[in-house]
Amino acid sequence: MACFLNLSDPGNPFRLDNGDNSVVLLITDPLTADNYPTWTRAMRCALRAKNKVGFVMGDIPRPSDPDDPLLEAWEHCNDMVASWLQNSISASIKSSVVFVDDARDIWIDLQDRFSHQNGPRIFRLKHNLANLLQEHDSVSAYYGTLKTLWDELSIYDLIPVCNCGTMSTLLDRYQRDCVFQFLMGLNDIYSNVRDQIILLDPIPPVTRVFSLIQQQERQHQLTHHAPSPDSMALAIKIPFSPQNFSPQTRPHQKRDRPFCTHCKITGHTFDTCFKAGNVESPLCTHCHLSGHVVDKCYKLHSYPPGHIFFNKASNPTVLATQSSISYPSQLEETSDDKVGLTKAQFQQLMALLQLRELSIAAQHFANQIQSKLSSPHSNLVGISLSLSTHTHHALQSNTFPWIIDTGATDHMVCYPSLFTSTTSFISHTVKLPNGTEVPVSHIGIVQLTASICLTDVLCVPSFTFNLFSAKKLATSLTCYLIFFSDLCFI
C-alpha cells in the first residue's frame, strides 16, 4: 500500500486531477431498464480511463484500519466514483441508489437487478440479425447496423478467452459466419462479387469483405448515371412514333363495351335498342329530336371527326334550321365504326346529286337575286342565305324571285296574285330589322308544290321580291333546310 502514498504518480488510482469533480458526466446515455449491457460496458471503459475502475470491481477495498493513511484518500475517490455512477443513471433508477455511499455496492446492486434477463434479449438480437436485409440502405449503413447487433450480442453471449491457441478455430468460424451473414443480406446487384468472395479460400475477414462490396457499390453509382453507347444508339435509330406503337400494346378500353346486333352500334344491347322497338326512343331536350339525349347531342357539343357534318358549322355558306323530323339515328349515336349507308340512303343521296345539276340551269336566276340583295330594300329584310329553291314551275317563271330568310318570322309576297286563296284583307304594318315599317295589305295561302303549302302569308306590296321564313317553313312542314353555295334542299 506504500506505493499508493505517492499522489503525484499519474498511475496512482488515489490521485484526483483538477478536472475530476462530482458533476462530470462520463457517458452520454444514462442507464435505463433496457440498456444495462451497453451502459456497463461504456461505464467500465470511462472508469478505466480515469484509473478508478478498481473501486467498483472490488480491486481497491476500503482500508480496515482507521489509522490507515490511505483511508481519507479512499473516501475521496469512492465519493467521486459514486457521484459519477449516479450522474449516469436515469431519474427513475437513481432514486433507489441515492442513499448508497459505497461505489462498489451501487455497482453490485445494478448488476444484480439488470443483468439476469439475457435470454429474451439474445433471442431478439438473433431474430433481428436473421431478418436484416440491405434493401434501400447503403452498404455502409447496412454494415453499421450489422456491426451494432454483433457487438451487443457479444456482450450477452461471451466467447471464452484462451491464450493457448485452441480457440483460434472457433474465432475463425465466427468470422466466417459474420461474412456469410453480411453477404446474405445484400441486394441482388452484388451477386457477382458475392459469388467470387464465397469461392475464396480462406474466406477473408468481414472488414475486408465490406471494403470490397463498398468498392463495387461506388462502381455501380458511376455506371448508373452514364448511359451506355448501345442505349444511346438505339434511341437515335428507333425514334418513337405513333406508328411504331403496336395496337396490341395499347389498352383496350372499349373491348368490353356492349354491342347491338340489330343496329350494329356499340354502347347498348339488343334488349335496350329503341330502333328494334324494345324500349321507347329517347328525346333530346335541346334540339327536340328523337334518337339521342342532350348529353350526346351533336348540335350542342359539335359533331365528332368523321361525321358528314364535321366542321360544317364554321362554313358561313352552309346553314340549316332544325326541325322535329329525325335523321337516321346512326348519325346521332356515338360509334367508333365507320358511317355506312343503307340502300335507301344511297338512293336519296343520288337524288340529291341529280337535283344539284338543276342549279346550273338556274344560275342566271340566282345572279338576278344576288343583284336584288344589294338594293336598299333587301337590306331591310334580314339575312338572306340562299339564292335558289325548288318551287312550282309557274312560280319559277315569275319575275319576282323567292328568297329564303332565316331571320324573318312570316312568309311574305310582293304580289297578291301569287296567293292560291286570300284569307283576309288587312291594313297593318310590318317592322323591318332597320326600324322601318311597311304596310301589309293581304293574308293568304300560297301553294308552292303539291307537298309544300305556305299558310298565313303576308302581302307587302312595297317589296320587289318574295320571302320565305325558314323557321316557319321548317316548323310547319317538320322538315330540314339544307343550304349549299348555290341551292337549297327542303
Secondary structure, DSSP 8 states (H G I E B T S, - for coil): -GGGG-TT-TT-TT---TT--TT--S-SS-B-SS-HHHHHHHHHHHHHHTT-THHHHTSS---S-TT-TTHHHHHHHHHHHHHHHHHTB-HHHHTTTTT---HHHHHHHHHHHHSS--HHHHHHHHHHHHH---TTS-HHHHHHHHHHHHHHHHHHS-----SSSTTHHHHHHHHHHHHHHHHHTS-GGGHHHHHHHHT-SS---HHHHHHHHHHHHHHHHHHHHS--HHHHHHHHHS---GGGS-GGGS--TTTT--B-TTT--BTS-GGG-TTTTSS---B-TTT--BSS-GGG-HHHH---TTSTTTT-TT-TT------S----GGGTS--SS-----HHHHHHHHHHHHHHHHHHHTHHHHHHHHHHHTSHHHHTT--EEES-----HHHHTSSS-EEEESS-SS-EES-GGG-SEEEEEEEEEEE-TTS-EEEEEEEEEEE-SSS-EEEEEEE-TT-SSEEEEHHHHHHHHT---EE-SS-EE-
